[in-house]
Amino acid sequence: MSPRPVNPDIFKAYDIRATYPDQIDEGIARDIGRGFAAYLGTGRLAVSRDMRLSSPSLAAAFIDGAVGQGATVVDYGLAGTDMLYYAVASGGFDGGAMITASHNPKQYNGMKLVRAGAFPLSGDAGISDIRDMILGGTLPPPAATRGTVTTAGMLADYVKHVMGFIDPSVIAPFDVVLDAGCGIGGLVAPELFDRLPCRTTRLCFTIDGNFPTHEANPLIEENRRDIVAEVKRRKADVGIAWDGDADRCFFIDGQGEFVPGDFITALLAEAFLIKHPGSTIIYDLRASYAVRDVVARYGGTALMNRVGHAFIKRRMREENAIFGGEVTGHYYFRDNFYADNGFIPALLLLELMSRKKQTLAGLLAPLRAKYFISGEINTKVASMSVCDEKIAALTTRYRDANVYQLDGVSVEYPDWHFNVRPSNTEPLLRLNLEGKTPELMTEKRDEVLSIIRG
């Protein structure tokens, strides 16, 4: 057992995440390594880590725990989460661990765990088993013979794989501003963009777990100030920013406007359907109707799905979907082992812009003229039970609509619709709403929020 009690709350729905060193430390990381190896039945594991100051020691402790359980470990060192997925799936590993806290502030760290094929562990399958072993003191004893550790690199192979999603010869010499947020984007993006004719301005490319300029979470407006200012100053065609572990990318158009993830999902669906007519696209139930309408226009099949990468990836496998998107900037690709990736979307959008001879703002203009979305609006509530009460109240209030509860509650009228769902980890309700006019969107957004916050 770890030398001190472990807070069960560090085991989340999709990963393990907490503050270092008060909630997660090397002792806990070692036990998680032991539990992960035991859950998988030892085997071959790939491990990598992000740039956080605590990541090297946590990775070493995790590896020590897994090796003590008899696992064979390949340590890939500094890498992005989507690089770890690539290593596991392409290398035929039994599982893998990425030491990261993704977009969280620098005092956080944690782990993303996957099985063979880079399929994620979740709170329902895998993470809860490891949690119960650690909290219950039922970790199996160390193996009679320790496993081994070797080191390897994958950047060159990974870059070749990602570049394979586009035809680099068609890329136009766009003016592009890039912001790596001092995260793993600074490792990968140069290897990609040095192969393209784009003129690039590169912000925060020095990898630094102190995040001296801003946090590596582009969903927060203040973290986009630098890239927005530079896009406007240069009159650039597009801005692209990554989160800390670089498994998500975010886009700024030439006017300096942040682009919602559902509009990016629609454009990526278009990019795939131009090249692969008739394909199936998965989108999450929070998304703008822009996604389903674009897919229909290009002759594809659009399938709505509940939120969460484990659910999206499973559905994509079941439907042989070529692409899946979530409004939070996670984009999944069949030919990337159904895993999400933070660089393939950037390349595909540049290719689409090039083929259509348009800037990003030009591609977005038809969507912005027709679809008016609230973006995700979060409301803190007193407890998780209050989330249930509010969802019940919304279900009753809008019972004359098409109402379904695939994830939270979704309500559909002919000219507006919304989804309200609870957070997986805290007493929080998340609203996404769309109306056929800006005025209707504003009116209905405020109406729904009054029920949530009343």
Secondary structure, 3 states (H helix, E strand, C coil): CCCCCCCHHHECCCCEEEECCCCCCHHHHHHHHHHHHHHHCCCEEEEEECCCCCHHHHHHHHHHHHHHCCCEEEEEEECCHHHHHHHHHHCCCCEEEEECCCCCCCCEEEEEEEEHHHCECECCCEHHHHHHHHHCCCCCCCCCCCCCEEECCCHHHHHHHHHCCCCHHHCCCCEEEEECCCCCHHHHHHHHHCCCCCEEEEECCCCCCCCCCCCCCCCCHHHHHHHHHHHHHHCCCEEEEECCCCCCEEEEECCCCECCHHHHHHHHHHHHHHHCCCCEEEEECCCCHHHHHHHHHCCCEEEEECCCHHHHHHHHHHHCCCEEECCCCCEEEHHHCCEECCCHHHHHHHHHHHHHCCCHHHHHHHHHCCCEECCCEEEECCCHHHHHHHHHHHHHHCCCCEEECCCCEEEECCCEEEEEEECCCCCEEEEEEEECCHHHHHHHHHHHHHHHHC
